[in-house]
Amino acid sequence: MSMRQLYWSLFISLSLLLVGCGARDDPQAALEAAVQQLQDNIETKRTGAVMDQLHGDFLARQELDSEWAKRTMTLLFLRHKNVKVIALGKNSWIDPAISSKGYTEAQVGLSGAEGLIPDSARHYSVKLQWWLDGGEWKLARLDWE
């Protein structure tokens, strides 16, 4: 490896490290990164990674727990070879009174397909409540229409 390649590799590595540290130091950026990570984990069908993002007291619609979430994802991922989450618009913010709570509201299109062409698609208005837990944003509450 030439010195030039070594410098570029070092520069890129340090840049990525600084970007990562910046997200941790900026709660808003960390919240937005958690939202994006959740979308990516669903699209890549990583049930375990999604489950890791759920808070221990997770509830959907005020009654459905993390076991429900796991079963629902498993069914969705088995039914569809390809899953796509399209955030048509989203807004995330941190509660000004309680900095350990964050919120996301989004208009989401969810589609599933066996091949390239979706065979099912739905639109949802979703509301997510995130709780800061051990320095990480965890999804604690989920509701949708």
C-alpha positions in Angstrom: 0.0 0.0 0.0 1.4 3.4 -1.0 1.7 6.3 1.5 -1.1 8.1 -0.4 -3.5 5.1 0.0 -2.5 4.8 3.6 -3.3 8.5 4.3 -6.6 8.2 2.5 -7.5 5.1 4.5 -6.6 6.8 7.7 -8.5 10.0 6.8 -11.6 8.0 5.9 -11.4 5.9 9.1 -11.0 9.0 11.3 -13.9 10.8 9.5 -16.2 7.8 10.1 -15.1 7.7 13.7 -15.8 11.4 14.2 -19.2 11.1 12.5 -20.1 8.3 14.8 -18.9 10.2 17.9 -20.9 13.2 16.7 -24.1 11.2 16.6 -23.5 10.0 20.2 -22.8 13.5 21.4 -25.9 14.9 19.6 -29.0 13.3 21.0 -31.1 14.5 18.1 -28.7 12.9 15.5 -28.6 9.7 17.6 -32.4 9.5 17.6 -32.5 10.0 13.9 -29.9 7.4 13.4 -31.9 4.9 15.5 -35.0 5.6 13.4 -32.9 4.9 10.2 -31.4 1.8 11.7 -34.9 0.5 12.5 -35.9 1.0 8.9 -32.7 -0.7 7.6 -33.1 -3.6 10.0 -36.7 -4.2 8.9 -35.7 -4.0 5.2 -32.9 -6.4 5.6 -35.1 -8.8 7.6 -32.9 -8.8 10.7 -35.4 -9.8 13.4 -32.7 -10.0 16.1 -31.4 -6.5 15.3 -34.9 -5.1 15.5 -35.6 -6.9 18.8 -32.3 -5.3 20.1 -33.8 -1.9 19.3 -36.9 -2.5 21.4 -37.0 -1.4 25.0 -37.7 -4.0 27.6 -41.1 -2.4 28.3 -42.0 -2.2 24.6 -45.8 -1.9 23.8 -47.6 -1.5 20.5 -51.1 -0.1 20.6 -50.8 -0.1 24.4 -51.2 -3.8 24.6 -49.0 -5.8 22.2 -45.5 -6.7 23.6 -42.2 -7.6 22.1 -43.2 -11.2 21.6 -46.0 -10.0 19.4 -43.5 -7.9 17.5 -41.2 -10.9 17.0 -44.0 -13.1 15.7 -45.3 -10.4 13.4 -41.9 -9.8 11.9 -41.3 -13.5 11.5 -44.6 -13.9 9.6 -43.9 -10.9 7.4 -40.4 -12.0 6.6 -41.5 -15.6 5.8 -44.3 -14.4 3.6 -42.3 -11.9 1.6 -38.9 -12.4 0.1 -38.4 -8.7 -0.3 -39.6 -6.1 2.3 -39.4 -2.4 1.6 -40.1 0.5 4.1 -40.6 3.8 2.4 -40.7 6.8 4.7 -42.8 9.3 2.8 -42.2 11.9 5.5 -40.9 11.7 9.0 -40.2 14.0 11.9 -38.2 13.2 15.0 -37.7 15.3 18.1 -36.6 15.0 21.7 -39.1 15.9 24.5 -38.1 19.4 25.7 -39.2 18.5 29.3 -37.8 15.0 29.5 -34.6 14.7 27.4 -34.6 10.9 27.8 -37.8 10.6 25.6 -37.9 11.1 21.9 -40.7 10.9 19.4 -41.0 10.1 15.7 -44.1 10.6 13.5 -44.0 9.3 10.0 -46.0 8.4 6.9 -44.8 5.0 5.9 -45.4 2.8 2.9 -44.7 -0.9 3.7 -44.5 -3.3 0.7 -43.7 -7.0 0.4 -42.8 -9.0 -2.7 -41.8 -12.5 -3.8 -39.8 -11.0 -6.7 -39.2 -7.5 -8.0 -42.9 -6.4 -8.2 -44.6 -5.9 -4.8 -47.6 -8.1 -4.3 -48.8 -6.2 -1.2 -48.5 -2.6 -0.1 -50.0 -0.5 2.7 -49.8 3.0 3.9 -49.5 3.8 7.7 -49.3 6.8 9.9 -47.0 5.7 12.6 -46.1 7.2 16.0 -43.0 6.0 17.8 -41.9 6.8 21.3 -38.2 6.3 22.1 -36.6 6.0 25.5 -32.9 6.7 26.1 -31.6 3.5 27.8 -27.9 3.1 28.6 -27.0 5.8 26.1 -29.0 4.2 23.2 -32.5 5.1 21.9 -34.8 2.1 22.3 -38.3 1.9 20.8 -40.7 1.8 23.7 -44.1 2.6 22.2 -45.6 2.1 18.8 -48.9 3.2 17.4 -50.3 3.4 13.8 -53.4 4.2 11.8 
